[in-house]
């Protein structure tokens, strides 16, 4: 399936994404608090939480791709 990304690859992707989006502040994390509030992390792209967020986002993207493929296969032919 997907090969693990190196820390340098993750940082490069994050930097490119942030630059393209004009982001310079805290990073929005892919989870919420128990109360449903958004979570942010002030980070340089390294560390346990940044890596955890990268891994969770990667899983979420993979699941989204699989869901789209399933939806394409399930729709009736045009």
C-alpha positions as CSV (number, residue, x, y, z in Angstrom):
1,X,0.0,0.0,0.0
2,X,1.5,3.3,1.0
3,X,5.1,3.4,2.1
4,X,6.0,5.4,5.3
5,X,7.1,8.9,4.6
6,X,10.3,10.2,6.1
7,X,10.3,13.2,8.4
8,X,11.8,15.3,5.7
9,X,9.0,14.3,3.3
10,X,6.3,15.1,5.9
11,X,7.9,18.5,6.7
12,X,8.2,19.3,3.0
13,X,4.6,18.4,2.3
14,X,3.5,20.5,5.3
15,X,5.6,23.4,4.3
16,X,4.2,23.3,0.7
17,X,0.7,23.0,2.0
18,X,1.1,25.9,4.5
19,X,2.7,28.1,1.9
20,X,0.0,27.4,-0.7
21,X,-2.7,28.1,1.9
22,X,-1.0,31.2,3.2
23,X,-0.8,29.6,6.7
24,X,1.7,30.8,9.2
25,X,-0.1,30.1,12.5
26,X,-0.9,27.0,14.5
27,X,-1.7,23.8,12.7
28,X,-5.2,22.5,12.8
29,X,-5.2,18.9,14.0
30,X,-7.3,16.1,12.6
31,X,-9.2,15.5,15.8
32,X,-11.3,17.5,18.3
33,X,-11.6,17.8,22.0
34,X,-14.1,15.7,23.9
35,X,-16.4,18.7,23.8
36,X,-16.1,18.9,20.0
37,X,-13.8,21.9,19.8
38,X,-11.0,22.2,17.2
39,X,-7.5,21.4,18.3
40,X,-4.5,23.3,17.2
41,X,-0.7,22.7,17.6
42,X,2.0,25.3,17.5
43,X,4.8,23.2,15.8
44,X,7.8,23.3,13.6
45,X,6.5,20.1,12.0
46,X,8.5,17.8,14.2
47,X,7.7,15.9,17.3
48,X,5.3,13.2,18.4
49,X,2.0,15.1,18.0
50,X,3.0,16.5,14.5
51,X,3.9,12.9,13.4
52,X,0.7,11.5,14.9
53,X,-1.3,14.1,13.0
54,X,0.5,13.4,9.8
55,X,-0.2,9.7,10.2
56,X,-3.9,10.2,11.0
57,X,-4.3,12.5,8.0
58,X,-2.6,10.0,5.8
59,X,-5.1,7.3,7.0
60,X,-8.0,9.7,6.5
61,X,-6.9,10.5,2.9
62,X,-6.5,6.8,2.1
63,X,-10.0,6.1,3.5
64,X,-11.4,8.9,1.4
65,X,-9.8,7.6,-1.7
66,X,-11.2,4.1,-1.0
67,X,-14.7,5.6,-0.4
68,X,-14.6,7.5,-3.7
69,X,-13.5,4.4,-5.6
70,X,-16.4,2.5,-4.0
71,X,-18.9,5.2,-4.9
72,X,-17.6,5.3,-8.5
73,X,-18.1,1.5,-8.8
74,X,-21.5,1.6,-7.1
75,X,-23.1,4.3,-9.3
76,X,-25.1,3.1,-12.3
77,X,-23.6,3.4,-15.8
78,X,-24.5,6.6,-17.6
